């Protein structure tokens, strides 16, 4: 069963997608977020010119709330509330970004739900980079950002998965290993012992190790003997130095340790596993309903004042008359699509409405994939050129590379919404 989009404004900012057997199983409403959004819409209602403000308006509003701290007593709660609303708002965008990206990943060991949870957890990083005063919209920006985040996550995970323990240890920097050990809950003494074991391993392993790639099998018996010898030598040198400097007994063991090759091998493999967990940790998803605990996120909702994010947006909406321009642009683009040849129109429908990959589209049309790629790119290029000329002639917009790039993003956003609403 495919993911069913939300059509209610309150639900769009208060519900989260749930998965069952790696499939979208429906929406779960967070009670606090729902009350928060209802209260905010009610406060805004007397000042509305139109019956309901757009979801883009509220996305910008919550983003500005997330960026500000108008109530010093509980700024963390305000940011958490805004983050919850924005994470809920971006659920569909994240779903479709993952849906489009996964078919291009060669690995078959990834699940859709894991990819979704890993990407949606990056919403705070996305919000920090987004500028609500500029185009494109948050959804358009997030669509591109989510795809890039997923590709980066999968590349990193694939590299980690392909490396053997020894290859991974050889690729480490000392700084990264220190960070990993400090996060692993080890004592200071254990961290020193592990770090020393890794240092001796790196020093004793043959110089040709760099040619071993991802699958090197580790030291042979002779190399292990050298690693053990170096470990004991450096261990006693460090212990003597620490005793002379007046270190505490727990930091400096008083007895000689009997470390064998087997012990060092166990330590090194444990370090490799800890590094894997550190570089690719278990995802803490934002898709968790808050429930009805004692802590209420609504205690510090900002009042609707002139200098508040809401006041700024209301003033901006009253000053800008964009509705007519948007309607005119939509009408123009619909006509521009009608001017494309039959193949171009069919490709756009298969890609944006039916969500087919280029390989699937090639099978449907009975043509080569490279032909699909070329013709699809040509159709989008034709629409972008037409939109650029229309904007220049109708809206008197001066074209530049930056403007054309923003226009391309806007066109991509419109195509997705246009065909999705037609399905």
N, C-alpha and C positions, 0 to 999 in steps of 0.2 A: 504494500500500500504506500503510495508516494506521500511526501509531506504535504499537508493541507495548510495553505497560507492563512494567516489571521486577517480578518477584515474589520475588526473593531479596534478603535484607537486605544481604549483602556487596555485591552488584551495585548496589543502590540508592545506596550511598555511594562507589562507585568506578568507575562507568561513565558515559560521556557520549554524548549523541545525536549522530549523524552524518547529514549531508544529502547527497543526490545528486539533481541536477536539481530542486532546491527541494522535495524530498520526504524524509521521514524514511527513512533507509536502514538503520537498525539501531544497535546499541550497541557502543562501543569501550571496553574495560576499561583503566584506568590501573593498571599493575602495582604501583606504589608505594602507591597508595591502597588497592588490594585487600589487599596484605600488611599495611598499617597497620590496616585494619579487621579483618582476620582475627586479628591479634595482640591487638587491643583486646578483641574478643569472647572470645578464649581466656582473657585475664586476668580477665575479668568472670565467666566461666562458673562457677567454684566458689562464687561468692556469690549466684548466681541463685536466686530462689524459683520462677520460671516458666522453662520451657525456653528461651525467647528473649525478650529485651527488645524493646519495640516500636521502630519506626523513629522515632517521636516522641521517645522517650527518648534515642536516639543523636543526633537533631538538636539537642536541648537540650544534650546533653553537648558536642558539637562547637562549638556556639555559645558556650558558656561557656569552652571551651578557646581559642577564637578571641579572646575578650575578655580573657583573662588571659595573664600571662607568668611562669609558674612556673620557667622555666629561663632565667635572664638571659643565659647564654652564646649561645643561639641562639633568641631569641624570634621572629625573622623567619621561621625555618623552621617553627616550631610554628604560627604564624598562617597560613602558606602551606599547610601540611598541612590544618588545620581548614577553611580556605577551599575547598580542593579537595574535601573531603568534602561540604561544604554545597552547593557548586555542583553536584556530581553529584546530590545528594539532590533538588535543586529542578528538575531537568531536565524531568520530566513536568509539574510545575506551570507552568513557563515555557511549555512547548509548548501547553498548553490555554489559558493566558491569551492567548497570541498568536492561537491558533485562534479564540477568541471575539471578539477585538478587531478583527482585520483586516476581517471582513465589514462593519463599521460605518464603515470608512474609505473615503472617496469616491475617493481616488487609486488608480489601477491600476498605478502605477509602482514599487510596493514588492514585494519578494519575501518569502516567508515566512521563508526561512532568514536573510536579512539582518535582519529584524525580531527573530527569535529571538536571533541573536548580539548584537544591540544591547542587548536587554533583559537577557540572562543576564550580560552584562559589568557590570551594575549591582548584582550580588549584594553586593559589599562595602558599598555605600551602604545597601542594604536591611538588612544585618546590623547596621549601626551604629544604625539606627532601631528595630530589633526588641528587645522586652523579653521574654526567655525565662521570666521569673517570672510573667508575666501571660498570660491568654488573649487572643486565639485562638492556635492552634498556628502554627508557622513556615510550614507550607504554606498555611494559610488566610490568614495575613498576606501572604505572598508573592503569592498569587493576586490579591489586590486591588492590591498595590504594582506588580506586573508590568504589569497592565492600565493603571494610571495612568502608569507610566514610558513604555510604548509610545505611548500617546496623546500625551504630551508630546513625545517624540522625533519623532513624525510631524508634529505641528503645527509644530515648529521647522524640520524639514526642508522641509515644504511652503512655509513662509514664505520660507525662504532660496532655494528653487528658483524661486519665483514672481517674486522681485525681480530686476530687471535690475541690472547692475553699478552703475549710477548711483543707482538707488533704494536699493540696499544701502549704498553709501557715505554717502548722505544720512541714513540711519537710525543710523549709527554714533555712538557717543560717543568722545571722545578717549581715555578710559581703555581702552575695548575695543580700539581700534586700536593703542595702545601695547603692550598685552598680545599682540596678534596678531603685530606686527612683532618683538617680542622672542623669540617662539617660532618665527619663520620662518628663523632661522639667518643673518640679515643682520648686516653689520657695524654698528658704532655710527654711522658716517657715513651709511650707506645708510638706516638707520632715521630719522635726522634729515632726510635729503632727502625720503623718502617722506612723513613726517609734515608737512613744510612744504608739499609738493605738495597734500596733502589739506586743509590749513588754507586755502590760497589757493583751492582749488576750492570749499570751503564758503563762503568770504567773497564770491567773485565770482558764484556761481550766483544766479539771480534769486530774490527772496523767495517768488514763487509756486510754487517747487519743491515745497512741501508738498502742493499739490493734485495733483501728478503721479501719486501712488500708487505702484504697484509697477513701472510700465512706462515711466517717463520715459526719454527717449532721449539725455539728456546735453546738454552745452553746445553752443551754436551757435558760428560762427566769431568773432563779436564777443566772446562770453564767454570763449572760449579765449584770445584776445589779451589780455584783462584778467587772466586767470589767470596767463599767462606773465609779464606785466609785474609783477604782484604777487610772483610767485615770485623773479624776479631782484632786485627791490628788497629783499625780506626776506632773501634768501640773502646778499647782500653786507653787509647790516646785521649779520646773525648772524656772518658770517666776520670782520668787523672787530672785533666784540665779543670773539670767541674769541681772535683774535690778540693783542689788548690784554691779555687775561687770562692769556696764556702757555700756551695750549692746544698740545698736541703737533701736529706736521705731519700725522699721519694723521687727526687729528680736524678739522683746518682746512686745506682744500686751498689751495695757494698761487696757483693759476691760476683765472681766471674760467671758469665752466662755460657752455657754449652749450646751454642746455636749450630745446627747442622744444615746441610744442603736442603734436606726435606723441609726444615722449618722455614728457611729463607724462601723456598719455592712456594710454600703455603702463604707466607706473607705477601709475596709479590702477586700471586693470583688474587688474593683478597683485595689488594690495592687496585688491580685491574677492574675487578667487579665494582668496587666503590667508585672508581672513575666513571664507569659506564652509568651508574645510577646518578652520579653528580652531573654528568653531561646530558643525560636524558632522563630526568626525574619523572616519577609518576605524576600525571596531570592532576592538578587540583582545579576542577571545573567550576565555573561560575554558575552552572546550571543546577543550583541547589536551592530548593525552596527554603526561605528563612523560618517559616513556621510562625507561631504566635508566642514566642518567649517573652521574657520581661523587658528586654531591650527593644525599644520602639524606635524605628528609624525616623518617624515623623515628628519627633519632638522639636526639631529645629528647622522646619520648612520655612523658607524666607517669605516675608510678606511681599505682596505685589506693590512695589514702590517704584518711583521714577528712576532711582539709581540702581535698582536691582536688575539681574539678568532679564527678568520678565518685562520690566519697564523699558529696558533698552530694545528688546525685540518688538514690543508693541509700537514704540516710536518708529522703529525701522520699517515695520510693516505698513504703518500709516503713511510713511514718506515714500515708500516704493510701490509703484503700481506695476507689478510684474505679471499679474494674472493674465492680462490681455496678451502680453508678449508670449507667455508660455503656450497659451491656446493657439496663437498664430503659428508658433514654431511647430507644435504638434501637427497642426493641419498641413503645414508645408512638408514635414517629413513623411507623413502618410502619403501625400501626393508624390513625393520623390521616390518612395518605394514602388509606387505604381508605375513609375517611369523606367524601372529596371527591367531587364529582360526576364523571361520566365525562369531561367536557371538561377539567376541571382535572387529572385523573390523566393524560390523554393529552398535555396540554401539557407537564407536568413530564417525562414520558418522552421526548417529542420534543426538548426543550431540553437536558436533562441526560444522557440516554443516547444519543440519536442526534446530538447536537451540531448541531441545525439552528438557523438564524437565524430571527428572527421572520417575515421575509418568506417563507422556505421553509415554516415552519409554517403560515402563512396559506394557501399554495397547497395543502398537504396536506389541510387541514381545509375548504378552500373558504370561508374567511371573510376579513374585512378585517384588515389588520395591526394597526390600533389596537384591534380587538377581541381579538386575540391578546395584545397588550401588557397590556390591562386585565385579562383573565382570568388571565393568568400571574401578574401582580402580586397579584391577589386570592387565588390559590391559595397563594402564599408567605405572604401576610399572614395567612391562616387558619391555616396551620401554625405561624407564629410566635406567634400569639395562643394557640393550644392548648398549645404548648411552654412559654410563659410561665406559663400557669395551672398546668400540670403541675409545673413547677419550684417554683412557690410552694407548692403543696399537698403535694408529695411530698418535695422537698429542703429546704423551708422557706427558700427564697431570697427575700430582700427585693428587690422589683423597683424599679429606678430607670432613668432614661434611659440611663445608662452600661451597666447590666446588660442591658437589652433590646437595646442596640446590639451588645454582645458576643454575646448569644444569637442575634441575626440573622446575625452572621458565622459562628457555630458551625453554625447551621442550613444556611447556604449550603455550608459545607464538607461537612457530612453528606450533603446531597442529591447533591453531585457524587460522593462516594465510593460512596453507596448505588446510584445508577443506573449508575455506571461498573462496579461489581462485578457488576451484573446483566446487563451486555451480553455 
